[in-house]
Amino acid sequence: MNFTGNLVLGAGVTNFRGGWDKVWTALTTGWTGLAVALTVIGVIAVIVALTKIIFGVRRGGQTAGAAFKKNSGWFIIGLVLAAPAVIFPMLLGIADWGVAVAVNLFELASGSKRG
């Protein structure tokens, strides 16, 4: 997926995703097992959350929504650790696109053009 805003006239204003890609490449190049370790820890955190939810509901002490709400921190930690090569670039790409749209709208409203 490419969320850099190439179809928007204001594209190229920012490059948040490119900066993250450089950081992530530097980290994974320096520590070869970092990506695998983060993924394993993230998957374990998600499994712990699911197990706690299932047993909380099964015992009858909690509803599924309350059990999920109580263990949502485990999910967030697990997802962030399990997918830094996917989640962060996607969010930063969306931010790049949003800034490009805002700049384009400002340029249209003011009648000026970058260049």
HUHU-V936284 format. One record per pair of residues at least 4 apart in sequence whose C-alpha atoms are under 6 Angstrom apart, sorted by the first residue. I is the first residue (numbers start at 1). J is the second residue. D is the distance in whole Angstrom. If there is no record, write none. Layout:
# HUHU-V936284
I J D
I J D
This chain:
# HUHU-V936284
3 93 4
3 94 6
4 93 5
4 96 6
4 97 5
5 11 5
5 97 4
6 11 5
10 100 5
10 103 6
10 104 5
11 100 5
14 96 6
16 92 6
17 89 5
17 92 5
17 93 5
21 25 6
25 29 6
28 32 5
28 34 6
38 42 6
38 81 5
38 82 6
39 81 6
39 82 4
42 78 4
42 81 5
42 82 4
43 78 6
45 74 6
45 78 5
46 75 5
46 78 5
49 71 6
49 74 5
52 56 6
53 67 5
54 58 6
55 59 6
56 62 6
57 62 5
57 63 6
57 64 6
62 66 6
62 67 6
68 72 6
74 78 6
75 79 6
78 82 6
83 87 6
84 88 6
88 92 6
89 93 6
107 111 6
107 112 5
107 113 6
